[in-house]
Amino acid sequence: MQTRRHFLHAAAAAGALSSLPFAASAQQQERRFAPQPGGWRTFELTTRVTPAMAQGAHQVWVPIPSVNTDWQRSLESSYSTNGSAKRVADRVDGAQMLQVSFDESVAQPYVDVTSRVQTRDRATDWSQRSPAREDAATLAYWTRPTALIPTDGIVRDTARKAVGDARTDADKVRRIYDWIVANAWREPKVRGCGEGDIATMLETGDLGGKCADINALFVGLCRSVGVPARDVYGLRLAPSAFGYKELGSGSANLKGSQHCRAEVFLQSQGWVAMDPADVAKVMRQETAEWIKTVQHPVVAPVYRGLYGGWEGNWVAYNTAHDVQLPGSKLGKLGFLMYPIAEDKQGRFDSYAPDDFKYTISARELKA
């Protein structure tokens, strides 16, 4: 179990963070991180899968961007393969993917999936009310429990302690965001993006993890107190325009650049961007020092900016949980953010791309 001493008690609320000691020297100047909605960026994203571990007939599922909003346009996708392919979707949440079947006669199976997407920065103007209409059934759906995100028991108890006497949805979210930043931490040793098993995290007291853990915890706490919330699963495409190495991808091969974010629905704003997991990542990995305060000049702008916004150097695949892969003979996935493959021996390890085997790349297309 992780033994790091939390720098705030588990019941800390929003105001406690502002009282943390300022650890940086007076000579340090606050860095800039201020995403703002503006022009669209166009990316071409290519995933190449060449299953290296398959024994006999097998199947591959490659996620395809399927989110269309005021911050992302999922455009056309194409593919080439020496297998039998069809575009399919999860029947519950509509996550799009390419399903490819290979029979045992295919000696060197491959599939290439190329998608074009347009993205842009997000930011919430908290001084303006801009409510969005959403029907009651949809909002109720985004408060439901899932296999990895229960909304009762220790999850609800923790959320109630975190929100304290907050009554509005906005106040509850603010306190939960601050609770997550104060109590969860980035753990680099966790494989991939983590598993997102939030009840186990809380029961063990080990709140160290990666984005699929930390943002799932945020989503679960929000849902358990009646605030609609969802994880958004995707991939970093390009470096951060603000110079943060941990908030972008600096590699030509994006096989390890998966990242999930979160959204909450506020009555006064509609769906709002959130990413406490990336605050934790900057605190732990942006500098050689493990930064323990959000007032540090490296962390402060990220802590502010990721409450209500995020940078458009990232693409969303879907918002699906408990994903049943069409044609799969195995159980549901907690989420779909990686290529998946199965043969008669079972499911491949998506967190081991060099064994699996797959590569992911992206290039920005200039207008």
Buried (B, 14 or more C-beta within 10 A) or exposed (E): EEEEEBBBEBBBBBEBBEEBEEBBEEEEEEBEBEBEBEEBBBBBBBBBBBBBBBEEBBBBBBBBBBBEEEBBBBBEBEBEBEBEBEEBBBEEBEBBBBBBBBEEEBEEBBBBBBBBBBBBBBBBEEEEEEEEEBEEEEBEEBBEBBEBBBBEEBBBEBBBBBBBEBEEBBBBBBBBBBBBBBBBBBBEEBEBBBBBBBBEBBEEEBBBBBBBBBBBBBBBBBBBBEBBBBBBBBBBBBBBBBEBEBBBBEEEEBBBBBBBBBBBBBBBBBBBBBBBBBBBBBBBBBBEEEBBBBBBBBBBBBBBBBBBBBBBBBBBBBBBBBBBBBEBEEEBBBBBBBBBBBBEEEBBBBBBBEEBBBBBBBEEEEE
